[in-house]
């Protein structure tokens, strides 16, 4: 029935409406191509001849196709251990951030909360003011979170920006739902888990995407807090590999007498390494978005603007 209705509507569309639809499809198609081309460009440069990609001649089609860049990157020592750390910190960190943002956003919308406005303002103040890296490092050290996996998770659980999004979304939910639950004798936790959680899934999915991307891409905290190689995340290991490989490539360009450097230059270049690492890092997190896409638009729009 829905298909028949759609066909009837198309028949009754005027020529002007049809032209507007065509123009919209063309414009959106061009925008989609512009968004996808950078990823396609990086990929074809990773599988093309490295000397050609370094000269910037690979634009639309791969040339001299090979997979050595990926085999070399996937052969890095400790890569799979680092990938395990990145996956664990992404899953646990995302779960902690989403849980804290949902509960605090809900509580800050409750008039019954003790000094609600004071606590909310104190949380929001951390968005604009911070003590700096050295005091932060001293706090982390005193809490024994250096060379500790939980140093990746605990500092990111409470995120003021995500709490603001969640609180605004919760305030858009009709209050009659909570009032009906209170009349039935439900407590605050029952209301949160059984009434609010099913309703605020769109904003929770939005926060999950933001938190997962932040956790997956983070490596600066590793520079400051971690010296144990077993706790290195994937991004930090690839960052080290990029620096080392770029140095070998630069050495090969300046020293033709070194057979080792010359061999490194013939197999990889700084450009090919950079492109390969980008694809390896970006691809897994891109696979997360389709699962949350149906919630994302609604969540970010309602959570950002009340109404």
N, C-alpha and C positions, 0 to 999 in steps of 0.2 A: 504493500500500500504506500509506504513512504517513497519508494522509487517511482511509482505512478504519479504521486503528487509532485515530486521534483520535476518529472518530465512535463507535466501540465504547466508548472510555473515557468519553465524554460520557454514553452510555446507562447506564453502570454508576455514574455519579456519584450520590451521595445528594442529597436536597433541601438539606441543610445545606451541602454542598460547592458546590452551584449558587448558593446565597444568598451565600456568601463570595465567589465569583467575581463576582457582580453588584455586590456592595458594593465590591470592589476596582476594578472598571471605573469605577464612579461616582466613587470617591475620586480615582483617577488622572486621570479626565476633568476633574474640577474643578481639580485641580492644573495640568493642561495649560492649561486656560482662563486660570487666574490667571497663568501664566507668559507666555502669548501676548498677553493683553489690553494690557499696557503698550505693546507694539510696535504693536498695532492702534490704541490710543488716540492715540499720536503720529502715526501715518500719517493718520488721519481728520482730525486737527487741521491737518495740513499742506495738505490739499486743501479744507478748509472756508473759509468767509468769515473773514478775519483778525480782524475786530472781534468776531465771535462766539467764536472760539477764545480770544481774549485775555480774554473775560469768563468763560470756563470753562463754557460751556453745551453744548459738543460733548462728549458722553459715549459714545454708542453708534453714532450714525449721522452721516455728514457732511452739512453743510448749505451751500448756496451753493458747490457744487464748482467749483474752478478749479485751475490748475497754475502760477500765476504764481510761487509760492514756489520751485518747482524750477527754472523758467526763469531766475529772478533769481540763484539760487545757482549754477547751472551756467554762468552768464555772467560769473562773477567772473574778473578778469584773473589769469592765471597758474594757473588751477585745474588744467588738464590737465598742466602741467609739475609741479605739486605732487603730483598723483595719480601721475605717473610716478615721482617720488622716493619716495613712500610704498610703491608696489608693489615697487620695486627694493630698498629697505631691508628690507621685509618678507621678500622671497624670499631675499636674501643673508644677512640676519641670522638667519632661521630655519634656513637650511642650516648656517651656522656654529655656531649654538648646539646644534643637534641632533648635528652631527658631533663637537664638542668634548665634549658631555655623554656621548655613547655611548662614545667612546674613553677618556675619563678615568674614567667609571664602570666600564668594563671593567678598566682598568689598576689602579684602586684595589681591585679584588677579587682581584688576583693577589698571592699570598704572595711571589713571586719579585721583586716590584718593590722597588727600592732605597729604604729608609726610607719604605715605603708609608704607615705610620700617621702619620708626621711631616707628609708632604705633604698627606695627607687632612685632618688637623687644621688645617693652615694655610689650606686652602681653605675649610673650614667656618667658621673664625674670621671670615672676611670677611662672613658672614651676620649677625654680631652687632656687629661693630665697623667703623667707617669713619672716615676723617679729616675728612670734611665737604666742603662744596661748594667752598670756596676752594682747599684743597690739590688737590682733584680737577680744578678748572679749570686750575690752574697746571701739573699733570702733562699734561693734554690740550694745553695751549698749548705746552709744551716738546717734546711729541711731534709738533707741527705738525698737530694734529687739529682745530683751529678753522678754520671755513670750509672743511671738508674732508668729503666724503661718507663717508669711512671712519670719521669720528668717530661716526657712527650705528651702525656695525657692530662695530668691534673691542671697545669696552668691554662689550658684552653677550654676547660669545661664551662666556666662562666664567661659568656661572651655578651657584653652589653648590647651590641647591635642586634644580635639574634633575640635577645630578651625583649627589646623594643618591638621588633617585628611580631613576636608571638603575643605580647601584651595587646598590641593594637588589634590583632586578629581576634583575640579572645573577647575584647570589648565590642566587636561587631556581632558577636553571637547573641541572640535574644536572651535576655535575662530570665524570661519565663521558664526556660529549660532548667536553670539552676533553682529557681524558686519552687518549681514543681517537685524537684528532687528533695529539697529541704523540707517541704510539707510532708513527704513520705518518710521523713526521718533519716535521710542520707547525711553522713558527715562530709567534711571537706575532702578527705581522701577518696571517698566513694564517688563524690561528685566529679573529682578530677579524673579518676580512672574510668568510670563507667559512663559519664555524661560528656566531659570535655574532650577526652582523647579521641573518641570517634569523630567529633565535630571538627577538631583542629588538625586533622591529618594533612590538609594541603600545606599549611605553614610549617608543619613538622617535616614534610618532604622537602620544602624549600630550604629550611635550616640544614637538613641532612646533606643536601647538595653542596651548600656553602662550606659546611664543616668538613666534608669529605675532601673537597678540593684543597682546602687549607692544610689539612693533615697530610695529604698525599704529596703536595708540593713543598712542604716545609723541610728545610735542612739547616737553616741558620742556627737553630737551637742545638743541633749536633756540634756545630763549630764551637759553641760556648760551653756546652755541658758534658760532652761525651768524648772520651779518649779510648774507650774499649771498642775495638773493631767489630765485635760481635753485636754491638748495638747500633751500628751504622745503618741508616735507612738507604733505600735504593737511590734516591736523589743525590745523597752525599757521595756514595760510591761512584756513581756516574759523573758527578762533578769532579772528583779526583781523577778519574780516568780521562776526562776531557782535558784537564790541565796537563797531565802527563803526556797524552798523545799529541796535544798541540805543541808541547815543548819538543818532542821528537821530530815533528814535522818541521818546525822552525830550524832545528839543528841540521836537518837534512838539506834544507835550502842554503845554508851557509857553509856546510862542510861536506864536500863531495868525496872526501877520502875515507869517511867512515862508512863501512859496508852495512853496519847495523842501521844507521840513520837513513841510508839510501833505501834499504829494504822497507823501512817504516814508511818512507815517503811514497814508494811505489804502491803500497797496499792501502794506505789511508792518508787523508788530508784533514786539516782542521775543519774544513767545511763539511766533509762527509761525516766526520765524527760528531760534529754539532747537530747535524740533521738527524743522524741515527739515534742519538741520545734523546732528542726531542720527541721523536716518534715513539720510542720505547716508554718514555715517561707519560706522554699525553694519552696514548691509546687506552690503557686500562681505565683511567678515570672517565674517558669519554663513553665507555661502555656502561657507566652507572646512570648517566642522564636519561636514557630512554625509559628506564623503570620508574622514574619520578616525574617525567615530563608532563603527564596529565594533571598532576597536582601543582606543578611549579608556577604556571601563569596565574592561576587563581590565588595561590598562596602569597606570591610576591606583590600582587596588586592590592589584595585586601589587607595584607599585613603592613604595607607601606603607607596606604592612605585610608584613614578611617571613613567608613560609610558603606 
